[in-house]
């Protein structure tokens, strides 16, 4: 399967389509068992080396010498969309998913836990950095501001997540101590 993946990636990249599309397509067509084995085999390398290197290289961003009023709408949209959009989207659809269950069954997660997951969702910035680079490739100034927006939005999401997750952890500790 690795040979097919590498060949597919190479052919897609040389066709002019961004090579990440090859990874998405391969993920969609792999059967679950080999895909799980492949993921299990690659996960330590990806998490321990590839993602940190990607994040390190992608985070080299030029901080524009502009006042906040001169920053582009792309910057402000990303700064707001990462923390707020992720919280709303993940929380809303997580809540809806919890409503789709057998009649009388309790939700698997309380809404506060879904909300905590939504705040954590805004932190992930590697894909956002990739998309900012792709979306604004033709305008370096806007691209740099978009990348800066990803970093600022992720930082805001990180602070919010730390607060919400610590509240949930405190609640769970209180419940555990009350039950013992």
OpenMM code with the backbone's topology and positions (N, CA, C; nanometers):
from openmm import Vec3, app, unit

residues = "UNK UNK UNK UNK UNK UNK UNK UNK UNK UNK UNK UNK UNK UNK UNK UNK UNK UNK UNK UNK UNK UNK UNK UNK UNK UNK UNK UNK UNK UNK UNK UNK UNK UNK UNK UNK UNK UNK UNK UNK UNK UNK UNK UNK UNK UNK UNK UNK UNK UNK UNK UNK UNK UNK UNK UNK UNK UNK UNK UNK UNK UNK UNK UNK UNK UNK UNK UNK UNK UNK UNK UNK UNK UNK UNK UNK UNK UNK UNK UNK UNK UNK UNK UNK UNK UNK UNK UNK UNK UNK UNK UNK UNK UNK UNK UNK UNK UNK UNK UNK UNK UNK UNK UNK UNK UNK UNK UNK UNK UNK UNK UNK UNK UNK UNK UNK UNK UNK UNK UNK UNK UNK UNK UNK UNK UNK UNK UNK UNK UNK UNK UNK UNK UNK UNK UNK UNK UNK UNK UNK UNK UNK UNK UNK UNK UNK UNK UNK UNK UNK UNK UNK UNK UNK UNK UNK UNK UNK UNK UNK UNK UNK UNK UNK UNK UNK UNK UNK UNK UNK UNK UNK UNK UNK UNK UNK UNK UNK UNK UNK".split()
positions = [
    Vec3(0.0817, -0.1195, 0.0000),
    Vec3(0.0000, 0.0000, 0.0000),
    Vec3(0.0864, 0.1264, 0.0000),
    Vec3(0.2023, 0.1185, 0.0641),
    Vec3(0.2913, 0.2351, 0.0694),
    Vec3(0.3393, 0.2731, -0.0701),
    Vec3(0.3680, 0.1743, -0.1518),
    Vec3(0.4142, 0.2015, -0.2890),
    Vec3(0.3037, 0.2720, -0.3669),
    Vec3(0.1800, 0.2212, -0.3542),
    Vec3(0.0659, 0.2843, -0.4222),
    Vec3(0.0490, 0.4280, -0.3744),
    Vec3(0.0653, 0.4498, -0.2442),
    Vec3(0.0527, 0.5841, -0.1885),
    Vec3(0.1567, 0.6797, -0.2423),
    Vec3(0.2815, 0.6354, -0.2457),
    Vec3(0.3903, 0.7208, -0.2944),
    Vec3(0.3729, 0.7511, -0.4431),
    Vec3(0.3361, 0.6498, -0.5224),
    Vec3(0.3151, 0.6700, -0.6665),
    Vec3(0.1973, 0.7655, -0.6890),
    Vec3(0.0874, 0.7436, -0.6140),
    Vec3(-0.0295, 0.8323, -0.6274),
    Vec3(0.0079, 0.9752, -0.5916),
    Vec3(0.0801, 0.9918, -0.4813),
    Vec3(0.1207, 1.1245, -0.4396),
    Vec3(0.2048, 1.1918, -0.5483),
    Vec3(0.3002, 1.1189, -0.6018),
    Vec3(0.3864, 1.1742, -0.7066),
    Vec3(0.3091, 1.2140, -0.8311),
    Vec3(0.2171, 1.1282, -0.8752),
    Vec3(0.1387, 1.1586, -0.9948),
    Vec3(0.0457, 1.2777, -0.9727),
    Vec3(-0.0185, 1.2823, -0.8555),
    Vec3(-0.1079, 1.3955, -0.8269),
    Vec3(-0.0269, 1.5245, -0.8182),
    Vec3(0.0878, 1.5209, -0.7517),
    Vec3(0.1715, 1.6412, -0.7399),
    Vec3(0.2191, 1.6900, -0.8764),
    Vec3(0.2584, 1.5973, -0.9639),
    Vec3(0.3068, 1.6394, -1.0949),
    Vec3(0.1937, 1.6827, -1.1883),
    Vec3(0.0695, 1.6519, -1.1523),
    Vec3(-0.0431, 1.6949, -1.2351),
    Vec3(-0.0800, 1.8405, -1.2097),
    Vec3(-0.0240, 1.8994, -1.1039),
    Vec3(-0.0551, 2.0389, -1.0736),
    Vec3(-0.1553, 2.0532, -0.9604),
    Vec3(-0.2131, 1.9431, -0.9154),
    Vec3(-0.3062, 1.9457, -0.8020),
    Vec3(-0.2224, 1.9324, -0.6756),
    Vec3(-0.2618, 2.0007, -0.5693),
    Vec3(-0.1838, 1.9943, -0.4461),
    Vec3(-0.1805, 1.8503, -0.3950),
    Vec3(-0.0633, 1.8057, -0.3539),
    Vec3(-0.0415, 1.6655, -0.3179),
    Vec3(-0.1217, 1.6207, -0.1958),
    Vec3(-0.1678, 1.7139, -0.1114),
    Vec3(-0.2488, 1.6722, 0.0037),
    Vec3(-0.3786, 1.6066, -0.0410),
    Vec3(-0.4252, 1.6419, -0.1604),
    Vec3(-0.5465, 1.5801, -0.2135),
    Vec3(-0.5244, 1.4303, -0.2323),
    Vec3(-0.4045, 1.3909, -0.2699),
    Vec3(-0.3732, 1.2476, -0.2852),
    Vec3(-0.3905, 1.1759, -0.1523),
    Vec3(-0.3452, 1.2357, -0.0451),
    Vec3(-0.3603, 1.1750, 0.0868),
    Vec3(-0.5049, 1.1599, 0.1267),
    Vec3(-0.5846, 1.2621, 0.0989),
    Vec3(-0.7278, 1.2551, 0.1297),
    Vec3(-0.7938, 1.1447, 0.0482),
    Vec3(-0.7643, 1.1395, -0.0797),
    Vec3(-0.8253, 1.0374, -0.1661),
    Vec3(-0.7834, 0.8963, -0.1245),
    Vec3(-0.6569, 0.8781, -0.0929),
    Vec3(-0.6103, 0.7468, -0.0475),
    Vec3(-0.6790, 0.7066, 0.0831),
    Vec3(-0.6985, 0.8019, 0.1716),
    Vec3(-0.7683, 0.7743, 0.2967),
    Vec3(-0.9116, 0.7304, 0.2740),
    Vec3(-0.9743, 0.7859, 0.1710),
    Vec3(-1.1139, 0.7508, 0.1419),
    Vec3(-1.1284, 0.6129, 0.0780),
    Vec3(-1.0284, 0.5675, 0.0038),
    Vec3(-1.0423, 0.4406, -0.0675),
    Vec3(-0.9792, 0.3220, 0.0048),
    Vec3(-0.9025, 0.3448, 0.1095),
    Vec3(-0.8409, 0.2330, 0.1812),
    Vec3(-0.9454, 0.1599, 0.2642),
    Vec3(-0.9346, 0.0292, 0.2703),
    Vec3(-1.0259, -0.0461, 0.3559),
    Vec3(-0.9836, -0.0256, 0.5013),
    Vec3(-1.0772, -0.0378, 0.5945),
    Vec3(-1.0500, 0.0001, 0.7339),
    Vec3(-0.9348, -0.0757, 0.8012),
    Vec3(-0.9228, -0.2059, 0.7797),
    Vec3(-0.8193, -0.2822, 0.8510),
    Vec3(-0.6783, -0.2422, 0.8055),
    Vec3(-0.6485, -0.2440, 0.6731),
    Vec3(-0.5131, -0.1987, 0.6340),
    Vec3(-0.4883, -0.0518, 0.6685),
    Vec3(-0.5925, 0.0301, 0.6591),
    Vec3(-0.5765, 0.1714, 0.6938),
    Vec3(-0.5405, 0.1864, 0.8410),
    Vec3(-0.6039, 0.1072, 0.9261),
    Vec3(-0.5735, 0.1112, 1.0688),
    Vec3(-0.4318, 0.0662, 1.0980),
    Vec3(-0.3875, -0.0406, 1.0290),
    Vec3(-0.2498, -0.0879, 1.0479),
    Vec3(-0.1498, 0.0182, 1.0011),
    Vec3(-0.1791, 0.0789, 0.8864),
    Vec3(-0.0902, 0.1828, 0.8329),
    Vec3(-0.0843, 0.3010, 0.9288),
    Vec3(-0.2002, 0.3444, 0.9756),
    Vec3(-0.2053, 0.4567, 1.0697),
    Vec3(-0.1276, 0.4238, 1.1963),
    Vec3(-0.1481, 0.3036, 1.2486),
    Vec3(-0.0787, 0.2629, 1.3713),
    Vec3(0.0734, 0.2617, 1.3503),
    Vec3(0.1171, 0.2156, 1.2340),
    Vec3(0.2603, 0.2091, 1.2057),
    Vec3(0.3212, 0.3480, 1.1862),
    Vec3(0.2463, 0.4394, 1.1230),
    Vec3(0.2999, 0.5720, 1.0913),
    Vec3(0.2803, 0.6749, 1.2028),
    Vec3(0.1864, 0.6499, 1.2919),
    Vec3(0.1498, 0.7503, 1.3917),
    Vec3(0.2669, 0.8003, 1.4772),
    Vec3(0.3528, 0.7144, 1.5299),
    Vec3(0.4645, 0.7681, 1.6098),
    Vec3(0.5564, 0.8603, 1.5290),
    Vec3(0.5847, 0.8233, 1.4055),
    Vec3(0.6719, 0.9058, 1.3214),
    Vec3(0.6042, 1.0376, 1.2864),
    Vec3(0.4766, 1.0302, 1.2493),
    Vec3(0.4031, 1.1519, 1.2115),
    Vec3(0.3917, 1.2451, 1.3312),
    Vec3(0.3464, 1.1932, 1.4467),
    Vec3(0.3276, 1.2782, 1.5646),
    Vec3(0.4585, 1.3251, 1.6254),
    Vec3(0.5608, 1.2402, 1.6206),
    Vec3(0.6868, 1.2747, 1.6845),
    Vec3(0.7827, 1.3550, 1.5998),
    Vec3(0.7698, 1.3470, 1.4684),
    Vec3(0.8668, 1.4155, 1.3826),
    Vec3(0.8010, 1.5007, 1.2740),
    Vec3(0.7152, 1.4410, 1.1938),
    Vec3(0.6641, 1.5120, 1.0757),
    Vec3(0.5786, 1.6329, 1.1134),
    Vec3(0.4798, 1.6159, 1.2012),
    Vec3(0.3956, 1.7306, 1.2386),
    Vec3(0.4754, 1.8412, 1.3088),
    Vec3(0.5623, 1.8093, 1.4052),
    Vec3(0.6412, 1.9179, 1.4645),
    Vec3(0.7303, 1.9911, 1.3641),
    Vec3(0.7909, 1.9166, 1.2716),
    Vec3(0.8749, 1.9818, 1.1704),
    Vec3(0.7885, 2.0715, 1.0815),
    Vec3(0.6704, 2.0197, 1.0386),
    Vec3(0.5804, 2.1004, 0.9567),
    Vec3(0.5393, 2.2272, 1.0306),
    Vec3(0.4985, 2.2128, 1.1562),
    Vec3(0.4548, 2.3291, 1.2332),
    Vec3(0.5695, 2.4279, 1.2520),
    Vec3(0.6894, 2.3775, 1.2781),
    Vec3(0.8055, 2.4630, 1.2976),
    Vec3(0.8368, 2.5422, 1.1707),
    Vec3(0.8375, 2.4737, 1.0570),
    Vec3(0.8690, 2.5393, 0.9306),
    Vec3(0.7565, 2.6341, 0.8893),
    Vec3(0.6312, 2.5907, 0.9054),
    Vec3(0.5172, 2.6730, 0.8633),
    Vec3(0.4995, 2.7955, 0.9515),
    Vec3(0.5475, 2.7902, 1.0740),
    Vec3(0.5295, 2.9026, 1.1657),
    Vec3(0.6256, 3.0171, 1.1393),
    Vec3(0.7245, 2.9984, 1.0517),
    Vec3(0.8115, 3.1100, 1.0160),
    Vec3(0.7296, 3.2100, 0.9371),
    Vec3(0.6784, 3.3076, 1.0063),
    Vec3(0.5895, 3.4044, 0.9443),
    Vec3(0.6470, 3.5436, 0.9622),
    Vec3(0.6314, 3.6210, 0.8590),
    Vec3(0.6725, 3.7606, 0.8656),
    Vec3(0.5621, 3.8359, 0.9398),
    Vec3(0.5997, 3.9014, 1.0466),
    Vec3(0.5012, 3.9816, 1.1192),
    Vec3(0.4976, 4.1177, 1.0510),
    Vec3(0.3834, 4.1490, 0.9893),
    Vec3(0.3772, 4.2739, 0.9128),
    Vec3(0.3911, 4.3970, 1.0025),
    Vec3(0.4612, 4.4958, 0.9516),
    Vec3(0.4803, 4.6213, 1.0238),
    Vec3(0.3609, 4.7121, 0.9949),
    Vec3(0.2455, 4.6718, 1.0453),
    Vec3(0.1216, 4.7454, 1.0234),
    Vec3(0.0533, 4.7692, 1.1567),
    Vec3(-0.0242, 4.8746, 1.1627),
    Vec3(-0.1060, 4.8947, 1.2824),
    Vec3(-0.2260, 4.7997, 1.2731),
    Vec3(-0.2902, 4.7691, 1.3847),
    Vec3(-0.4060, 4.6781, 1.3793),
    Vec3(-0.5167, 4.7235, 1.2832),
    Vec3(-0.5299, 4.8544, 1.2631),
    Vec3(-0.6333, 4.9028, 1.1713),
    Vec3(-0.5980, 4.8777, 1.0255),
    Vec3(-0.4705, 4.8521, 0.9965),
    Vec3(-0.4272, 4.8271, 0.8593),
    Vec3(-0.4253, 4.6784, 0.8233),
    Vec3(-0.4499, 4.5925, 0.9200),
    Vec3(-0.4506, 4.4489, 0.8921),
    Vec3(-0.5698, 4.4144, 0.8032),
    Vec3(-0.5509, 4.3160, 0.7182),
    Vec3(-0.6526, 4.2798, 0.6192),
    Vec3(-0.7725, 4.2114, 0.6837),
    Vec3(-0.8861, 4.2145, 0.6146),
    Vec3(-1.0035, 4.1405, 0.6624),
    Vec3(-0.9743, 3.9910, 0.6767),
    Vec3(-0.8836, 3.9374, 0.5952),
    Vec3(-0.8476, 3.7953, 0.6075),
    Vec3(-0.7889, 3.7670, 0.7451),
    Vec3(-0.7017, 3.8553, 0.7922),
    Vec3(-0.6425, 3.8381, 0.9251),
    Vec3(-0.7512, 3.8320, 1.0315),
    Vec3(-0.8400, 3.9328, 1.0313),
    Vec3(-0.9430, 3.9411, 1.1356),
    Vec3(-1.0426, 3.8255, 1.1253),
    Vec3(-1.0756, 3.7852, 1.0040),
    Vec3(-1.1690, 3.6734, 0.9866),
    Vec3(-1.1107, 3.5448, 1.0441),
    Vec3(-0.9833, 3.5220, 1.0204),
    Vec3(-0.9193, 3.4007, 1.0712),
    Vec3(-0.9061, 3.4060, 1.2226),
    Vec3(-0.8690, 3.5224, 1.2758),
    Vec3(-0.8546, 3.5368, 1.4213),
    Vec3(-0.9874, 3.5056, 1.4917),
    Vec3(-1.0974, 3.5478, 1.4331),
    Vec3(-1.2287, 3.5219, 1.4936),
    Vec3(-1.2769, 3.3803, 1.4619),
    Vec3(-1.2559, 3.3360, 1.3398),
    Vec3(-1.3113, 3.2074, 1.2958),
    Vec3(-1.2501, 3.0887, 1.3675),
    Vec3(-1.1212, 3.0906, 1.3938),
    Vec3(-1.0600, 2.9744, 1.4586),
    Vec3(-1.1210, 2.9472, 1.5954),
    Vec3(-1.1151, 3.0411, 1.6893),
    Vec3(-1.1737, 3.0070, 1.8193),
    Vec3(-1.3266, 3.0049, 1.8190),
    Vec3(-1.3906, 3.1058, 1.7621),
    Vec3(-1.5361, 3.1157, 1.7698),
    Vec3(-1.6046, 3.0151, 1.6773),
    Vec3(-1.5583, 3.0078, 1.5535),
    Vec3(-1.6198, 2.9164, 1.4577),
    Vec3(-1.6069, 2.7713, 1.4986),
    Vec3(-1.4905, 2.7335, 1.5503),
    Vec3(-1.4714, 2.5953, 1.5950),
    Vec3(-1.5599, 2.5646, 1.7150),
    Vec3(-1.5678, 2.6569, 1.8099),
    Vec3(-1.6536, 2.6334, 1.9267),
    Vec3(-1.7979, 2.6142, 1.8828),
    Vec3(-1.8471, 2.7034, 1.7990),
    Vec3(-1.9865, 2.6944, 1.7545),
    Vec3(-2.0087, 2.5680, 1.6720),
    Vec3(-1.9241, 2.5437, 1.5739),
    Vec3(-1.9432, 2.4295, 1.4851),
    Vec3(-1.9332, 2.2963, 1.5562),
    Vec3(-1.8262, 2.2759, 1.6323),
    Vec3(-1.8080, 2.1482, 1.7010),
    Vec3(-1.9135, 2.1292, 1.8087),
    Vec3(-1.9429, 2.2334, 1.8846),
    Vec3(-2.0420, 2.2213, 1.9918),
    Vec3(-2.1816, 2.1965, 1.9362),
    Vec3(-2.2191, 2.2701, 1.8335),
    Vec3(-2.3526, 2.2545, 1.7763),
    Vec3(-2.3716, 2.1146, 1.7171),
    Vec3(-2.2779, 2.0719, 1.6338),
    Vec3(-2.2943, 1.9420, 1.5699),
    Vec3(-2.2675, 1.8266, 1.6664),
    Vec3(-2.1850, 1.8478, 1.7669),
    Vec3(-2.1692, 1.7471, 1.8723),
    Vec3(-2.2977, 1.7324, 1.9519),
    Vec3(-2.3611, 1.8445, 1.9849),
    Vec3(-2.4889, 1.8414, 2.0555),
    Vec3(-2.5951, 1.7707, 1.9714),
    Vec3(-2.5995, 1.8040, 1.8407),
    Vec3(-2.6952, 1.7360, 1.7524),
    Vec3(-2.6683, 1.5858, 1.7462),
    Vec3(-2.5425, 1.5476, 1.7386),
    Vec3(-2.5077, 1.4049, 1.7342),
    Vec3(-2.5510, 1.3347, 1.8620),
    Vec3(-2.5425, 1.4027, 1.9739),
    Vec3(-2.5857, 1.3430, 2.1006),
    Vec3(-2.7372, 1.3253, 2.1053),
    Vec3(-2.8098, 1.3993, 2.0243),
    Vec3(-2.9566, 1.3874, 2.0213),
    Vec3(-3.0020, 1.2700, 1.9350),
    Vec3(-2.9127, 1.2186, 1.8516),
    Vec3(-2.9460, 1.1047, 1.7655),
    Vec3(-2.9051, 0.9783, 1.8410),
    Vec3(-2.9971, 0.9279, 1.9201),
    Vec3(-2.9712, 0.8081, 1.9997),
    Vec3(-3.1037, 0.7381, 2.0271),
    Vec3(-3.0981, 0.6177, 2.0769),
    Vec3(-3.2237, 0.5473, 2.1065),
    Vec3(-3.3065, 0.6239, 2.2090),
    Vec3(-3.4355, 0.6149, 2.1961),
    Vec3(-3.5269, 0.6850, 2.2873),
    Vec3(-3.5003, 0.6433, 2.4319),
    Vec3(-3.4905, 0.7402, 2.5192),
    Vec3(-3.4695, 0.7143, 2.6604),
    Vec3(-3.3241, 0.6988, 2.7010),
    Vec3(-3.2326, 0.6869, 2.6051),
    Vec3(-3.0905, 0.6724, 2.6374),
    Vec3(-3.0325, 0.8085, 2.6743),
    Vec3(-2.9475, 0.8060, 2.7737),
    Vec3(-2.8803, 0.9290, 2.8157),
    Vec3(-2.7742, 0.9688, 2.7133),
    Vec3(-2.7481, 1.0977, 2.6951),
    Vec3(-2.6389, 1.1376, 2.6046),
    Vec3(-2.5062, 1.0806, 2.6533),
    Vec3(-2.4204, 1.0446, 2.5608),
    Vec3(-2.2900, 0.9873, 2.5959),
    Vec3(-2.2004, 1.0906, 2.6639),
    Vec3(-2.2172, 1.2164, 2.6289),
    Vec3(-2.1363, 1.3241, 2.6863),
    Vec3(-2.2267, 1.4390, 2.7291),
    Vec3(-2.1948, 1.5016, 2.8405),
    Vec3(-2.2679, 1.6242, 2.8741),
    Vec3(-2.2267, 1.7371, 2.7786),
    Vec3(-2.3144, 1.8341, 2.7604),
    Vec3(-2.2857, 1.9433, 2.6670),
    Vec3(-2.1583, 2.0178, 2.7046),
    Vec3(-2.1300, 2.0306, 2.8338),
    Vec3(-2.0085, 2.1021, 2.8758),
    Vec3(-1.8824, 2.0332, 2.8224),
    Vec3(-1.8842, 1.9007, 2.8136),
    Vec3(-1.7690, 1.8295, 2.7577),
    Vec3(-1.7581, 1.8523, 2.6075),
    Vec3(-1.8717, 1.8583, 2.5407),
    Vec3(-1.8718, 1.8876, 2.3967),
    Vec3(-1.8188, 2.0293, 2.3745),
    Vec3(-1.8593, 2.1214, 2.4606),
    Vec3(-1.8103, 2.2594, 2.4527),
    Vec3(-1.6586, 2.2635, 2.4726),
    Vec3(-1.6070, 2.1845, 2.5665),
    Vec3(-1.4621, 2.1782, 2.5884),
    Vec3(-1.3923, 2.1255, 2.4628),
    Vec3(-1.4508, 2.0252, 2.3985),
    Vec3(-1.3922, 1.9728, 2.2738),
    Vec3(-1.3942, 2.0801, 2.1654),
    Vec3(-1.5000, 2.1601, 2.1621),
    Vec3(-1.5086, 2.2684, 2.0639),
    Vec3(-1.4001, 2.3726, 2.0838),
    Vec3(-1.3709, 2.4049, 2.2094),
    Vec3(-1.2643, 2.5033, 2.2338),
    Vec3(-1.1284, 2.4454, 2.1954),
    Vec3(-1.1076, 2.3167, 2.2215),
    Vec3(-0.9814, 2.2526, 2.1837),
    Vec3(-0.9640, 2.2478, 2.0320),
    Vec3(-1.0752, 2.2390, 1.9583),
    Vec3(-1.0693, 2.2312, 1.8128),
    Vec3(-1.0071, 2.3528, 1.7474),
    Vec3(-1.0157, 2.4684, 1.8103),
    Vec3(-0.9588, 2.5894, 1.7530),
    Vec3(-0.8080, 2.5962, 1.7593),
    Vec3(-0.7461, 2.5076, 1.8386),
    Vec3(-0.6007, 2.5115, 1.8549),
    Vec3(-0.5297, 2.4559, 1.7325),
    Vec3(-0.5829, 2.3522, 1.6725),
    Vec3(-0.5148, 2.2868, 1.5606),
    Vec3(-0.4844, 2.3841, 1.4487),
    Vec3(-0.3582, 2.4109, 1.4267),
    Vec3(-0.3239, 2.5139, 1.3290),
    Vec3(-0.2469, 2.4635, 1.2095),
    Vec3(-0.2065, 2.3374, 1.2057),
    Vec3(-0.1238, 2.2928, 1.0941),
    Vec3(-0.2002, 2.2953, 0.9625),
    Vec3(-0.3233, 2.2462, 0.9630),
    Vec3(-0.4036, 2.2488, 0.8399),
    Vec3(-0.4406, 2.3924, 0.8054),
    Vec3(-0.4699, 2.4732, 0.9061),
    Vec3(-0.5026, 2.6145, 0.8818),
    Vec3(-0.3854, 2.6881, 0.8183),
    Vec3(-0.2636, 2.6571, 0.8631),
    Vec3(-0.1455, 2.7194, 0.8020),
    Vec3(-0.1309, 2.6767, 0.6563),
    Vec3(-0.1534, 2.5480, 0.6299),
    Vec3(-0.1460, 2.4988, 0.4926),
    Vec3(-0.2491, 2.5687, 0.4052),
    Vec3(-0.3726, 2.5780, 0.4538),
    Vec3(-0.4787, 2.6408, 0.3749),
    Vec3(-0.4535, 2.7901, 0.3546),
    Vec3(-0.3993, 2.8574, 0.4552),
    Vec3(-0.3667, 2.9997, 0.4390),
    Vec3(-0.2605, 3.0173, 0.3311),
    Vec3(-0.1609, 2.9279, 0.3318),
    Vec3(-0.0572, 2.9344, 0.2275),
    Vec3(-0.1155, 2.9104, 0.0896),
    Vec3(-0.2070, 2.8152, 0.0786),
    Vec3(-0.2663, 2.7843, -0.0519),
    Vec3(-0.3637, 2.8925, -0.0980),
    Vec3(-0.4474, 2.9403, -0.0062),
    Vec3(-0.5519, 3.0360, -0.0436),
    Vec3(-0.4951, 3.1709, -0.0858),
    Vec3(-0.3875, 3.2122, -0.0241),
    Vec3(-0.3330, 3.3454, -0.0511),
    Vec3(-0.1944, 3.3391, -0.1145),
    Vec3(-0.1670, 3.2338, -0.1883),
    Vec3(-0.0351, 3.2145, -0.2495),
    Vec3(0.0006, 3.3288, -0.3450),
    Vec3(-0.0986, 3.3882, -0.4083),
    Vec3(-0.0698, 3.4918, -0.5084),
    Vec3(-0.0414, 3.6286, -0.4472),
    Vec3(-0.0705, 3.6470, -0.3188),
    Vec3(-0.0488, 3.7767, -0.2540),
    Vec3(0.0284, 3.7533, -0.1240),
    Vec3(0.1585, 3.7732, -0.1287),
    Vec3(0.2445, 3.7451, -0.0142),
    Vec3(0.2086, 3.8230, 0.1110),
    Vec3(0.1667, 3.9478, 0.0955),
    Vec3(0.1318, 4.0302, 0.2114),
    Vec3(0.0098, 3.9761, 0.2839),
    Vec3(-0.0924, 3.9447, 0.2075),
    Vec3(-0.2149, 3.8886, 0.2674),
    Vec3(-0.1847, 3.7503, 0.3244),
    Vec3(-0.1036, 3.6711, 0.2545),
    Vec3(-0.0679, 3.5369, 0.3032),
    Vec3(0.0005, 3.5458, 0.4396),
    Vec3(0.0954, 3.6396, 0.4536),
    Vec3(0.1646, 3.6558, 0.5811),
    Vec3(0.0676, 3.6980, 0.6916),
    Vec3(-0.0266, 3.7865, 0.6575),
    Vec3(-0.1258, 3.8277, 0.7564),
    Vec3(-0.2196, 3.7117, 0.7919),
    Vec3(-0.2544, 3.6298, 0.6934),
    Vec3(-0.3413, 3.5147, 0.7196),
    Vec3(-0.2697, 3.4149, 0.8108),
    Vec3(-0.1417, 3.3921, 0.7864),
    Vec3(-0.0650, 3.3003, 0.8714),
    Vec3(-0.0545, 3.3565, 1.0131),
    Vec3(-0.0310, 3.4864, 1.0235),
    Vec3(-0.0289, 3.5491, 1.1550),
    Vec3(-0.1657, 3.5355, 1.2217),
    Vec3(-0.2724, 3.5496, 1.1446),
    Vec3(-0.4081, 3.5320, 1.1977),
    Vec3(-0.4301, 3.3913, 1.2511),
    Vec3(-0.3761, 3.2916, 1.1810),
    Vec3(-0.3868, 3.1527, 1.2279),
    Vec3(-0.3165, 3.1376, 1.3624),
    Vec3(-0.1979, 3.1945, 1.3742),
    Vec3(-0.1236, 3.1823, 1.5001),
    Vec3(-0.1940, 3.2556, 1.6140),
    Vec3(-0.2461, 3.3763, 1.5870),
    Vec3(-0.3166, 3.4524, 1.6911),
    Vec3(-0.4475, 3.3823, 1.7282),
    Vec3(-0.5234, 3.3371, 1.6285),
    Vec3(-0.6485, 3.2657, 1.6559),
    Vec3(-0.6249, 3.1378, 1.7343),
    Vec3(-0.5190, 3.0653, 1.7000),
    Vec3(-0.4865, 2.9418, 1.7728),
    Vec3(-0.4456, 2.9728, 1.9167),
    Vec3(-0.3739, 3.0830, 1.9360),
    Vec3(-0.3350, 3.1232, 2.0709),
    Vec3(-0.4581, 3.1599, 2.1542),
    Vec3(-0.5511, 3.2318, 2.0947),
    Vec3(-0.6761, 3.2655, 2.1650),
    Vec3(-0.7508, 3.1374, 2.2006),
    Vec3(-0.7596, 3.0439, 2.1050),
    Vec3(-0.8267, 2.9163, 2.1315),
    Vec3(-0.7551, 2.8386, 2.2417),
    Vec3(-0.6229, 2.8457, 2.2446),
    Vec3(-0.5456, 2.7768, 2.3482),
    Vec3(-0.5794, 2.8311, 2.4867),
    Vec3(-0.5839, 2.9627, 2.4994),
    Vec3(-0.6156, 3.0248, 2.6291),
    Vec3(-0.7582, 2.9888, 2.6708),
    Vec3(-0.8519, 2.9987, 2.5775),
    Vec3(-0.9905, 2.9626, 2.6066),
    Vec3(-1.0020, 2.8158, 2.6457),
    Vec3(-0.9319, 2.7290, 2.5740),
    Vec3(-0.9341, 2.5851, 2.6029),
    Vec3(-0.8799, 2.5563, 2.7416),
    Vec3(-0.7697, 2.6216, 2.7761),
    Vec3(-0.7115, 2.5996, 2.9081),
    Vec3(-0.8129, 2.6330, 3.0173),
    Vec3(-0.8863, 2.7411, 2.9990),
    Vec3(-0.9871, 2.7819, 3.0965),
    Vec3(-1.1022, 2.6811, 3.1026),
    Vec3(-1.1601, 2.6470, 2.9881),
    Vec3(-1.2769, 2.5577, 2.9848),
    Vec3(-1.2400, 2.4171, 3.0314),
    Vec3(-1.1283, 2.3644, 2.9839),
    Vec3(-1.0874, 2.2290, 3.0223),
    Vec3(-1.0534, 2.2241, 3.1712),
    Vec3(-0.9915, 2.3284, 3.2244),
    Vec3(-0.9625, 2.3279, 3.3683),
    Vec3(-1.0912, 2.3316, 3.4498),
    Vec3(-1.1930, 2.4039, 3.4021),
    Vec3(-1.3231, 2.4020, 3.4711),
    Vec3(-1.3843, 2.2624, 3.4690),
    Vec3(-1.3770, 2.1947, 3.3537),
    Vec3(-1.4317, 2.0586, 3.3436),
    Vec3(-1.3533, 1.9620, 3.4313),
    Vec3(-1.2213, 1.9756, 3.4348),
    Vec3(-1.1393, 1.8879, 3.5188),
    Vec3(-1.1726, 1.9095, 3.6660),
    Vec3(-1.1896, 2.0333, 3.7056),
    Vec3(-1.2263, 2.0637, 3.8440),
    Vec3(-1.3608, 2.0013, 3.8783),
    Vec3(-1.4564, 2.0097, 3.7854),
    Vec3(-1.5891, 1.9508, 3.8073),
    Vec3(-1.5780, 1.7995, 3.8223),
    Vec3(-1.5009, 1.7344, 3.7350),
    Vec3(-1.4851, 1.5890, 3.7425),
    Vec3(-1.4129, 1.5476, 3.8712),
    Vec3(-1.3169, 1.6253, 3.9172),
    Vec3(-1.2503, 1.5939, 4.0451),
    Vec3(-1.3485, 1.6048, 4.1600),
    Vec3(-1.4344, 1.7068, 4.1552),
    Vec3(-1.5359, 1.7251, 4.2589),
    Vec3(-1.6328, 1.6068, 4.2599),
    Vec3(-1.6764, 1.5630, 4.1424),
    Vec3(-1.7682, 1.4483, 4.1321),
    Vec3(-1.7003, 1.3212, 4.1840),
    Vec3(-1.5735, 1.3026, 4.1484),
    Vec3(-1.5012, 1.1821, 4.1917),
    Vec3(-1.4826, 1.1814, 4.3433),
    Vec3(-1.4505, 1.2958, 4.4018),
    Vec3(-1.4301, 1.2995, 4.5469),
    Vec3(-1.5630, 1.2843, 4.6216),
    Vec3(-1.6724, 1.3329, 4.5640),
    Vec3(-1.8044, 1.3176, 4.6274),
    Vec3(-1.8524, 1.1723, 4.6226),
    Vec3(-1.8138, 1.0980, 4.5208),
    Vec3(-1.8591, 0.9592, 4.5079),
    Vec3(-1.7738, 0.8606, 4.5854),
    Vec3(-1.6575, 0.9056, 4.6350),
    Vec3(-1.5719, 0.8117, 4.7082),
    Vec3(-1.5837, 0.8259, 4.8577),
] * unit.nanometer
topology = app.Topology()
chain = topology.addChain("A")
for resn in residues:
    res = topology.addResidue(resn, chain)
    for name in ("N", "CA", "C"):
        topology.addAtom(name, app.Element.getBySymbol(name[0]), res)
